[in-house]
Amino acid sequence: MAEREAQIAAASGGFTPPPGLLTQLTGVRGVHLIGDDQQASDLAVNAARKLLADCGAGPEDIDLMIFAAASQDLAEPATSHIVAAQLGLRCPVFDVKNACNSVLNAIEITQALISSGQYRRVLITCGEAPSLYARLRIPDAAAFARSFPSFGFSDAGAALLWEAGEEVEIPSQRRGVLGARFAADSAVWPCATVAHGGTRAVRVPAESAFFQMESTRIRDSLHLLCRTHLPPLLDELGLDVADFSFIGVHQVSLSDLDDLCAAGFGIPREKLVISLPHHGNVASASLPLQLATAIDSGLAAPGDLVALIGLAAGSSAGLVVIRL
């Protein structure tokens, strides 16, 4: 993060954040930045190509492709078309966009579409480049306070392949998505915004291109949503925290993560993958990154129960329970 601090100081021409302050505020020690010649779609394509190769699947095997991300290449067309063209897909495609819950919502949609019998194999792709929305030219401390969460933004791609399985009558033997629950507090939408890229962008100053956040209000909103709306899903499924081998939680700052895990669900640290320090806040790619890390490290394996908890600007919170 020392490089980020140096970039801010160089661009601001007067304002210099104290050394180490960004890491102290967010817990992020370093970020990954997209290349100057890359787009969000490129990150999704790279992840999808690796996944399809690992699964031995080709373009002809995919019935539907969803691009799910807060980032996008263009306002029009949907980024899913750009990804599909690069992958050589001929199937239907569409975008799902709900800030950092984009992938989690895409999983919910995919489960419903597969369960209905409309599709058998659905590819979810994600390309996140939120670092591009970090405001480096900071005129004063007030602007820094509104912008500092963006200095932990990091870029990444992700892909997930979902396939219809055989119907199983015994609940404990069912695999895939067992349940999902989402909630929103949309009244707080102005608290975390990037106004650029939509109809508002042609009517507001260039500063709309950068992320701005009122941290306290949106944090309180998300924590309330998690405490009141998500735990009932576990009760409905007859599960509690001890039943899960891994629990993924979207990570914005380490202090927020600890507060949420303690107050909302009582999640012990050993069930988490702490991705934030070395990977930063990769928006909706955060939960796929944590899940892949949990599987690679042996924390989660086929047959295990895992839970994914999403938090997003807007604000919205979600919980998806999966048996691998």
Helices and strands as residue ranges (DSSP letters): H 2-12, H 21-26, H 40-55, G 59-61, E 64-68, H 79-87, E 93-96, G 99-101, H 102-115, E 121-128, G 130-133, H 141-147, G 148-152, E 156-163, G 171-173, E 176-184, G 186-191, E 192-193, G 199-203, G 206-209, E 212-213, H 215-229, H 231-237, G 241-243, E 246-249, H 254-260, I 261-265, G 269-271, H 276-279, G 283-285, H 286-297, E 305-312, E 316-323
